[in-house]
Amino acid sequence: MTGPTNDTSTELATWLAERVAFYLKIPAEGVDRNASFTALGLGSVHLICLAADVERRFERPVDSMLAWDHPTITAMATHLAG
């Protein structure tokens, strides 16, 4: 799934880290991109919201299980860039 701007996995990981930081109310630099979303402190509501954020960015539906299938920022960014 490639985004409308053909983002690289690095660009997507940065964007995802910023979204996670927003939810957790912490600086994006403090987000471990290789930790699971649940280890970072995101609950199911946050993960559904994150899937909705991805839908808006890509301007197309995504599976609501996206964060469970790709449970880290790095894994999700790689999947989305692929």
Backbone as a printed PyTorch tensor [residue, N CA C, xyz], in Angstrom:
tensor([[[ 0.8590, -1.1740,  0.0000],
         [ 0.0000,  0.0000,  0.0000],
         [ 0.8940,  1.2230,  0.0000]],

        [[ 0.8460,  1.9630, -1.0320],
         [ 1.6420,  3.1750, -1.1200],
         [ 0.7520,  4.3850, -0.9530]],

        [[ 1.2520,  5.3540, -0.2040],
         [ 0.4700,  6.5510,  0.0730],
         [ 0.3940,  7.4750, -1.1170]],

        [[-0.4490,  8.5030, -1.0110],
         [-0.6060,  9.4280, -2.1220],
         [ 0.6850, 10.1630, -2.4650]],

        [[ 1.6080, 10.2320, -1.5080],
         [ 2.8680, 10.9200, -1.7580],
         [ 4.0370,  9.9420, -1.8850]],

        [[ 3.7430,  8.6440, -1.9330],
         [ 4.7740,  7.6120, -2.0230],
         [ 5.8220,  7.7510, -0.9300]],

        [[ 5.3570,  7.8720,  0.3070],
         [ 6.2450,  8.0230,  1.4480],
         [ 7.1520,  6.8140,  1.6190]],

        [[ 8.3640,  7.0690,  2.0860],
         [ 9.2780,  5.9820,  2.4220],
         [ 8.9270,  5.4670,  3.8060]],

        [[ 9.4530,  4.3040,  4.1500],
         [ 9.1800,  3.7600,  5.4810],
         [ 9.7370,  4.6740,  6.5670]],

        [[10.8470,  5.3530,  6.3000],
         [11.4180,  6.2820,  7.2840],
         [10.4880,  7.4710,  7.5110]],

        [[ 9.9470,  8.0140,  6.4310],
         [ 9.0090,  9.1370,  6.5600],
         [ 7.7420,  8.7110,  7.2890]],

        [[ 7.2640,  7.5210,  6.9710],
         [ 6.0660,  7.0260,  7.6380],
         [ 6.3300,  6.7330,  9.1110]],

        [[ 7.5000,  6.2020,  9.4260],
         [ 7.8380,  5.9360, 10.8250],
         [ 7.8910,  7.2370, 11.6170]],

        [[ 8.4210,  8.2780, 11.0280],
         [ 8.4600,  9.5850, 11.6930],
         [ 7.0510, 10.0890, 11.9350]],

        [[ 6.2010,  9.9820, 10.9320],
         [ 4.8130, 10.4290, 11.0670],
         [ 4.0750,  9.6060, 12.1250]],

        [[ 4.2550,  8.2780, 12.0960],
         [ 3.6150,  7.4220, 13.0930],
         [ 4.1060,  7.7390, 14.4990]],

        [[ 5.4040,  7.9840, 14.6580],
         [ 5.9470,  8.3530, 15.9700],
         [ 5.3190,  9.6520, 16.4650]],

        [[ 5.1010, 10.5850, 15.5590],
         [ 4.4520, 11.8470, 15.9330],
         [ 3.0130, 11.6210, 16.3740]],

        [[ 2.2970, 10.7210, 15.6890],
         [ 0.9130, 10.4120, 16.0710],
         [ 0.8850,  9.7500, 17.4400]],

        [[ 1.7820,  8.7760, 17.6600],
         [ 1.8410,  8.0870, 18.9590],
         [ 2.1830,  9.0860, 20.0600]],

        [[ 3.1390,  9.9420, 19.7990],
         [ 3.5150, 10.9680, 20.7830],
         [ 2.3410, 11.8680, 21.1140]],

        [[ 1.5580, 12.2200, 20.1070],
         [ 0.3660, 13.0400, 20.3250],
         [-0.5890, 12.3390, 21.2800]],

        [[-0.8460, 11.0610, 21.0340],
         [-1.7620, 10.3080, 21.9080],
         [-1.2310, 10.1940, 23.3270]],

        [[ 0.0750, 10.0160, 23.4500],
         [ 0.6790,  9.8180, 24.7780],
         [ 1.0680, 11.1280, 25.4550]],

        [[ 0.9750, 12.2280, 24.6900],
         [ 1.3450, 13.5500, 25.2020],
         [ 2.8060, 13.5880, 25.6780]],

        [[ 3.6700, 13.0650, 24.7980],
         [ 5.1120, 13.0790, 25.0480],
         [ 5.8050, 13.5610, 23.7760]],

        [[ 7.0970, 13.9610, 23.8710],
         [ 7.8320, 14.3440, 22.6590],
         [ 8.0250, 13.1320, 21.7410]],

        [[ 7.9520, 13.3500, 20.4420],
         [ 8.1120, 12.2630, 19.4730],
         [ 9.4770, 11.5940, 19.5990]],

        [[10.4820, 12.3410, 20.0170],
         [11.8240, 11.7720, 20.1730],
         [11.8510, 10.7000, 21.2650]],

        [[10.8800, 10.7190, 22.1650],
         [10.8270,  9.7490, 23.2530],
         [10.1000,  8.4670, 22.9080]],

        [[ 9.6480,  8.3310, 21.6740],
         [ 8.8830,  7.1560, 21.2600],
         [ 9.8240,  6.1120, 20.6620]],

        [[ 9.8480,  4.9330, 21.2590],
         [10.6690,  3.8230, 20.7650],
         [ 9.9470,  3.1870, 19.5770]],

        [[10.5060,  3.3200, 18.4110],
         [ 9.8600,  2.8450, 17.1890],
         [ 9.8260,  1.3310, 17.0750]],

        [[10.5910,  0.6310, 17.9100],
         [10.6170, -0.8280, 17.8610],
         [ 9.8490, -1.4820, 18.9960]],

        [[ 9.2950, -0.6740, 19.9010],
         [ 8.4730, -1.2110, 20.9900],
         [ 7.0550, -1.4230, 20.4580]],

        [[ 6.3720, -2.3990, 21.0220],
         [ 4.9890, -2.6190, 20.5950],
         [ 4.1380, -1.4300, 21.0190]],

        [[ 3.0690, -1.2260, 20.2840],
         [ 2.1730, -0.1180, 20.6160],
         [ 1.6410, -0.2600, 22.0400]],

        [[ 1.3410, -1.4810, 22.4430],
         [ 0.8330, -1.6720, 23.8080],
         [ 1.9200, -1.4030, 24.8400]],

        [[ 3.1690, -1.7760, 24.5510],
         [ 4.2650, -1.4800, 25.4760],
         [ 4.4850,  0.0270, 25.6030]],

        [[ 4.1850,  0.7570, 24.5470],
         [ 4.3070,  2.2130, 24.5850],
         [ 3.1990,  2.8480, 25.4220]],

        [[ 2.1300,  2.0920, 25.6470],
         [ 1.0390,  2.6030, 26.4600],
         [-0.2360,  2.9090, 25.7050]],

        [[-0.3070,  2.4970, 24.4380],
         [-1.5190,  2.7280, 23.6640],
         [-2.5350,  1.6280, 23.9390]],

        [[-3.7630,  2.0250, 24.1570],
         [-4.8530,  1.0790, 24.3410],
         [-5.5970,  0.8660, 23.0440]],

        [[-6.6330,  0.0510, 23.1060],
         [-7.3700, -0.2900, 21.8950],
         [-8.0140,  0.9300, 21.2440]],

        [[-8.4940,  1.8700, 22.0300],
         [-9.0910,  3.0800, 21.4510],
         [-8.0460,  3.8690, 20.6740]],

        [[-6.8420,  4.0030, 21.2350],
         [-5.7640,  4.6950, 20.5260],
         [-5.4250,  3.9860, 19.2220]],

        [[-5.4010,  2.6610, 19.2510],
         [-5.0240,  1.9100, 18.0610],
         [-6.0700,  2.0370, 16.9620]],

        [[-7.3340,  2.1040, 17.3380],
         [-8.3870,  2.3360, 16.3460],
         [-8.2540,  3.7460, 15.7760]],

        [[-7.9510,  4.7110, 16.6390],
         [-7.7390,  6.0880, 16.1730],
         [-6.5250,  6.1630, 15.2430]],

        [[-5.4850,  5.4120, 15.5600],
         [-4.2970,  5.3930, 14.7100],
         [-4.6480,  4.8340, 13.3290]],

        [[-5.4560,  3.7810, 13.2890],
         [-5.8940,  3.2330, 11.9970],
         [-6.6810,  4.2820, 11.2170]],

        [[-7.5060,  5.0560, 11.9090],
         [-8.2670,  6.1260, 11.2480],
         [-7.3310,  7.2150, 10.7260]],

        [[-6.2780,  7.5230, 11.4820],
         [-5.2880,  8.5010, 11.0120],
         [-4.6170,  8.0110,  9.7290]],

        [[-4.2890,  6.7260,  9.6970],
         [-3.6620,  6.1410,  8.5070],
         [-4.6390,  6.2160,  7.3280]],

        [[-5.9030,  5.9130,  7.5750],
         [-6.9080,  6.0200,  6.5090],
         [-6.9470,  7.4240,  5.9250]],

        [[-6.9300,  8.4290,  6.7960],
         [-6.9670,  9.8130,  6.3110],
         [-5.7100, 10.1460,  5.5070]],

        [[-4.5640,  9.7010,  5.9890],
         [-3.3170, 10.0080,  5.2860],
         [-3.2700,  9.3540,  3.9110]],

        [[-3.7400,  8.1100,  3.8210],
         [-3.6850,  7.3770,  2.5710],
         [-4.9270,  7.5670,  1.7110]],

        [[-5.9240,  8.2160,  2.2830],
         [-7.1690,  8.4910,  1.5800],
         [-7.8240,  7.2240,  1.0430]],

        [[-7.7940,  6.1650,  1.8650],
         [-8.4530,  4.9040,  1.5290],
         [-8.6160,  4.0760,  2.7980]],

        [[-9.5820,  3.1690,  2.8050],
         [-9.8070,  2.3540,  4.0040],
         [-8.6180,  1.4490,  4.3080]],

        [[-8.3900,  1.2350,  5.5970],
         [-7.3920,  0.2570,  6.0400],
         [-8.0710, -0.6820,  7.0280]],

        [[-7.5160, -1.8330,  7.1800],
         [-8.0420, -2.8230,  8.1120],
         [-7.9360, -2.2740,  9.5280]],

        [[-9.0070, -2.3740, 10.2890],
         [-8.9850, -1.8750, 11.6690],
         [-8.0150, -2.6570, 12.5420]],

        [[-7.5690, -3.8200, 12.0800],
         [-6.6020, -4.6390, 12.8190],
         [-5.1550, -4.2950, 12.4630]],

        [[-4.9560, -3.2220, 11.7320],
         [-3.6280, -2.8290, 11.2500],
         [-2.5760, -2.8420, 12.3570]],

        [[-2.8850, -2.2220, 13.4880],
         [-1.9020, -2.1230, 14.5730],
         [-1.6570, -3.4630, 15.2610]],

        [[-2.6170, -4.3620, 15.1930],
         [-2.4080, -5.6750, 15.7800],
         [-1.5920, -6.5510, 14.8350]],

        [[-1.7830, -6.3750, 13.5400],
         [-1.0250, -7.1470, 12.5550],
         [ 0.4060, -6.6400, 12.3980]],

        [[ 0.6160, -5.3580, 12.6430],
         [ 1.9320, -4.7090, 12.5230],
         [ 2.1290, -3.8940, 13.8050]],

        [[ 2.5570, -4.5510, 14.8980],
         [ 2.4520, -3.9850, 16.2410],
         [ 3.5210, -2.9900, 16.6790]],

        [[ 4.3910, -2.5700, 15.7740],
         [ 5.3710, -1.5400, 16.1230],
         [ 5.3410, -0.4640, 15.0460]],

        [[ 5.8860,  0.6770, 15.3730],
         [ 5.9700,  1.7550, 14.3870],
         [ 6.7830,  1.3010, 13.1830]],

        [[ 7.9170,  0.6590, 13.4380],
         [ 8.7790,  0.1940, 12.3500],
         [ 8.0530, -0.8040, 11.4580]],

        [[ 7.3710, -1.7690, 12.0660],
         [ 6.6580, -2.7850, 11.2910],
         [ 5.5270, -2.1640, 10.4760]],

        [[ 4.7740, -1.2610, 11.0850],
         [ 3.6650, -0.6450, 10.3780],
         [ 4.1680,  0.2340,  9.2400]],

        [[ 5.2210,  1.0040,  9.4840],
         [ 5.7690,  1.8690,  8.4490],
         [ 6.2850,  1.0500,  7.2660]],

        [[ 6.9500, -0.0440,  7.5390],
         [ 7.4470, -0.9160,  6.4810],
         [ 6.2920, -1.4760,  5.6680]],

        [[ 5.2580, -1.9210,  6.3430],
         [ 4.0720, -2.4470,  5.6590],
         [ 3.4240, -1.3580,  4.7880]],

        [[ 3.2280, -0.1950,  5.3460],
         [ 2.5570,  0.8800,  4.6150],
         [ 3.3760,  1.3620,  3.4220]],

        [[ 4.6820,  1.3480,  3.5470],
         [ 5.5430,  1.8120,  2.4520],
         [ 5.6480,  0.7640,  1.3500]],

        [[ 5.3780, -0.5020,  1.7130],
         [ 5.5400, -1.5960,  0.7590],
         [ 4.4320, -1.6450, -0.2240]]])
